[in-house]
């Protein structure tokens, strides 16, 4: 049975340990005349871009992928790649993974990483509902979500990334002291992080998650973010130029 609100079923079947639950189509399985050229071309970009059927094999082996141990940080929804590329440039001692579900965006990110000459980041095509296909429990030092889709209507609950199931995944994947940093032009996304720490999607009481709220900002375009050395995203710049706010929140995984 799928967890309520999760966009795709999560529980593993008996005997499936170690196998990915998200499965991409192989090129030979695509329909003839597929109009999106990136469905196949993203596979040919090179080692900086990992297709879904290669990425899950890195679970527990990201140090080997980068050729060295290092703190592992993940951005969900890297878009055109400005944020992750700059994060990799500022933190050469970190290992970084940028997740995207859209084929073209994985290529855009990979191009930026290659052009910047950074070697400590990868572009990965994968579904954010299956993070534990890629990462072991307690293996992440940081998670970043910038401008997730708002999905404002109640019937959109099943499509929302900012959800109780996602925060439960965050708790599982972050090491104690690791953080989730969220920026959004849609204030309810930030509000939901705080509301869902001890509530379900319909407001039902649930055990409080071991996540501590470190800080919140009502507008990072006119004031500081809850964390130092903020990186302005492409969307953030657009909203700043229009005089509109971008909200932010940081939560950290506690030891209990």
Buried (B, 14 or more C-beta within 10 A) or exposed (E): EEBEBBBEEBEEEEEEEEEBBBBBEEEEEEEEEEEEEBBBEBBEBEEBBBBBBBBBEBBEEBBEBBEEEBBBBBBBBBBBBBBBBBBBBEBEEBBBBBBBBBBBBBBBBBBBBBEBEBBBBBBBBBBBBBBBBBBBEEBBBBBBBBBBBBBEEEEEEBEBBBBBBBBBBBBBBBBEEBBBBBBBBBEBBBBBBBBBBEBBBEEEEBEEBBBEEBBBBEBBBEEEBBBEEBBBBEBBEBBBEEEEBBBBBBBBBEEE
